[in-house]
Amino acid sequence: PLPFDESYTSTQEGNVLVHRVKVYNPGPDSGKNELEILTRYNREMFDALNFFQSKYNYDVLHGFFLYPAAYIAGMVGKMHGKKVIASVRGNDIGKYVFDPIRMPLVKSAMENADFITSVATSLLDLGDRAITPISDKAKTILNSINFEHLSPKKRPNLPLNGLVIGSMGLFRYKKGMVYLCKALGELKHKYEFTLLLAGDYFKEEDREPHLQYFRENGLEDRVIVTGRIPHQEIADYLQLFDIMVFPSLFSEGCPLSMLEGMAMKKAVIGSTTGAIPEIIRHRENGILVPPASSDDIKSALVELIENPGLRRQLGENAGLRIDELSQEREHDEWLGVYRRVLQHTEVLVTT
């Protein structure tokens, strides 16, 4: 084991003192079972945060993701009598609620938290109704985006033909691309289009399933997968789309790629999962479809392909919707959470 005093570094970054800690995390070929690995991993994180709490006496511990961050923060906060905020992001409830090892840790994080935030109300509902009651100490705070990087600087030289339909992000099964491919497979003889996936596969193991989706639906000569895109080039690729589709199946939070596409006034089709139906107002600033329904995606695509005026209208309204979800709005909502948590202490919360 690495001695603790050799496991962390502390650096001053602007006005923030940042501690970076190395904890036990062997590779998949270590020969150790998952329970043994997680026990040591959790213990070392607890020891690290407990050390820093004892040294710096934080008034609030805020864990982003219920596990591991909020689980560890919750225990340390209880040990020291400090306030704890737990933030739900997506997979922490959407995935770990079905994980027999991590499920009790997720529940512990929720029970120990003084307040819980989420990027999607549906995730709070799942936690409140299926894990432990939290409705009296929970709030949804939808993501915002930084508009500064959403001005295209150049046009990528890609072999695009017809309408450009697709999505942006890191692609894996839960993003639902199989249903978009099925829908486009049924439309390929009727319309000229390019399927553009701006981004890359989440892991290398996700590549082959997607290649199979392309093959099975006859899209091999119509699809472009760009690979990972530098953040400063996102707008260059977003400008290429005529229609963006976000057919997520489960464990979705508040997808930034969708917000960025809407900010650039793209016509968007999204599934009714995560925060998507809180952002898209059906037929006002986008089109909502049920998860796992290629037929509904196909119908929405046909309508948008054949009605350029509707695409423009939805795109304009999408831009207005994102204006409502400003960074100032998100800042004020976070400030309100901290003020509520600290209302009975002498700590001053400022902007």
RAMO-V102818 format. One record per residue. N is the residue number from 1. SS is DSSP state (a for helix, b for strand, c for the rest). OMEGA is omega in whole degrees, 0 to 359 (NA if undefined). NEAR is the number of other ideal C-beta (glycine too) atoms within 8 Angstrom. Layout:
n->[N N]
ss->[SS SS]
omega->[OMEGA OMEGA]
near->[NEAR NEAR]
This chain:
n->[1 2 3 4 5 6 7 8 9 10 11 12 13 14 15 16 17 18 19 20 21 22 23 24 25 26 27 28 29 30 31 32 33 34 35 36 37 38 39 40 41 42 43 44 45 46 47 48 49 50 51 52 53 54 55 56 57 58 59 60 61 62 63 64 65 66 67 68 69 70 71 72 73 74 75 76 77 78 79 80 81 82 83 84 85 86 87 88 89 90 91 92 93 94 95 96 97 98 99 100 101 102 103 104 105 106 107 108 109 110 111 112 113 114 115 116 117 118 119 120 121 122 123 124 125 126 127 128 129 130 131 132 133 134 135 136 137 138 139 140 141 142 143 144 145 146 147 148 149 150 151 152 153 154 155 156 157 158 159 160 161 162 163 164 165 166 167 168 169 170 171 172 173 174 175 176 177 178 179 180 181 182 183 184 185 186 187 188 189 190 191 192 193 194 195 196 197 198 199 200 201 202 203 204 205 206 207 208 209 210 211 212 213 214 215 216 217 218 219 220 221 222 223 224 225 226 227 228 229 230 231 232 233 234 235 236 237 238 239 240 241 242 243 244 245 246 247 248 249 250 251 252 253 254 255 256 257 258 259 260 261 262 263 264 265 266 267 268 269 270 271 272 273 274 275 276 277 278 279 280 281 282 283 284 285 286 287 288 289 290 291 292 293 294 295 296 297 298 299 300 301 302 303 304 305 306 307 308 309 310 311 312 313 314 315 316 317 318 319 320 321 322 323 324 325 326 327 328 329 330 331 332 333 334 335 336 337 338 339 340 341 342 343 344 345 346 347 348 349 350 351]
ss->[c c c a a a c b b b b b b c c b b b b b b c c c c c c c c c c c c a a a a a a a a a a a a a a a a a a a a a a a c c c b b b b b c a a a a a a a a a a a a a a a c c b b b b b b c c a a a a c a a a c c c c a a a a a a a a a a c c b b b b c c a a a a a a a a a a c c c c a a a b b b c c c c c c a a a c c c c c c c c c c c c c b b b b b b b b b c a a a c a a a a a a a a a a a c c c c c b b b b b b b b b c c c a a a a a a a a a a a a c c c c c c b b b c c c c c a a a a a a a a c c c c b b b b c c c c c c c c c a a a a a a a a c c c b b b b b c c c c a a a a c c b c c c b b b b c c c c a a a a a a a a a a a a a c a a a a a a a a a a a a a a a a a c c a a a a a a a a a a a a a a a c c c c c c c c c c]
omega->[178 178 187 183 175 188 183 173 178 180 176 180 187 179 187 173 186 177 177 188 173 177 184 180 183 179 183 182 184 182 180 179 187 181 179 180 183 179 180 178 180 182 181 176 178 181 181 182 177 177 182 177 179 183 189 176 178 177 180 171 185 180 174 192 181 176 6 194 185 175 179 180 180 179 180 178 178 180 186 180 182 180 182 173 177 182 179 184 181 182 184 171 186 180 189 176 180 181 185 178 187 182 179 180 175 179 177 180 181 181 182 183 172 177 182 173 177 176 179 181 181 178 175 180 178 179 184 187 187 184 180 183 181 191 182 181 185 182 173 173 181 179 169 179 176 183 188 182 184 174 181 179 178 179 180 182 181 180 183 177 179 178 179 183 178 187 179 177 174 196 174 190 187 178 169 182 179 182 173 179 177 180 181 177 179 182 190 180 183 185 173 181 170 173 181 173 183 185 184 177 183 174 180 180 178 183 186 177 180 175 177 176 181 181 185 183 175 184 187 182 180 188 173 172 191 195 184 184 175 186 183 180 183 182 179 181 179 182 184 188 166 180 176 183 179 187 185 184 184 177 179 175 178 194 182 180 177 178 181 176 178 178 178 171 176 173 188 169 181 178 182 178 183 181 185 179 172 182 179 171 192 177 173 179 179 179 178 177 176 175 173 180 178 179 180 176 180 180 179 178 180 181 182 178 186 183 179 179 178 177 181 181 179 179 178 180 176 178 179 180 180 174 179 183 187 175 177 177 180 178 182 179 177 179 178 178 181 179 179 182 185 188 181 176 180 180 179 177 181 178 NA]
near->[3 6 6 9 5 5 11 10 5 8 7 7 6 4 2 6 7 8 9 8 8 6 9 8 5 6 4 3 4 7 3 6 5 6 7 8 13 10 8 9 12 12 8 11 12 11 9 14 12 10 9 10 14 7 6 5 7 8 8 12 14 9 16 7 12 15 12 9 10 17 15 13 15 17 11 14 14 9 8 9 5 11 12 17 17 17 12 16 10 13 9 13 14 13 9 14 12 5 8 4 8 10 12 6 14 16 10 11 16 14 8 11 14 8 14 15 13 15 15 15 9 9 15 15 8 12 17 12 6 6 12 8 5 12 7 5 8 13 9 12 11 11 12 10 12 7 6 5 9 12 6 8 7 5 7 9 3 8 5 9 7 8 10 12 14 14 15 14 9 8 14 9 8 9 13 13 12 9 12 15 14 13 13 15 11 8 13 12 3 4 8 5 14 14 14 15 14 13 14 9 11 7 6 5 5 12 8 7 9 13 8 8 13 12 9 8 11 7 14 7 4 10 11 10 10 13 6 6 11 6 6 6 10 13 13 11 13 15 9 11 13 8 16 14 13 14 16 16 13 8 11 15 12 12 13 8 11 13 15 14 14 16 12 11 8 13 15 17 16 17 14 9 11 15 16 16 10 9 14 12 8 8 5 7 11 15 14 11 13 7 12 6 9 10 7 9 16 12 8 11 15 9 10 14 11 5 8 5 6 10 12 9 8 16 11 9 11 17 12 9 13 11 7 7 13 8 8 6 10 13 9 8 10 9 10 8 13 11 9 8 11 12 6 3 7 3 7 4 7 3 3]
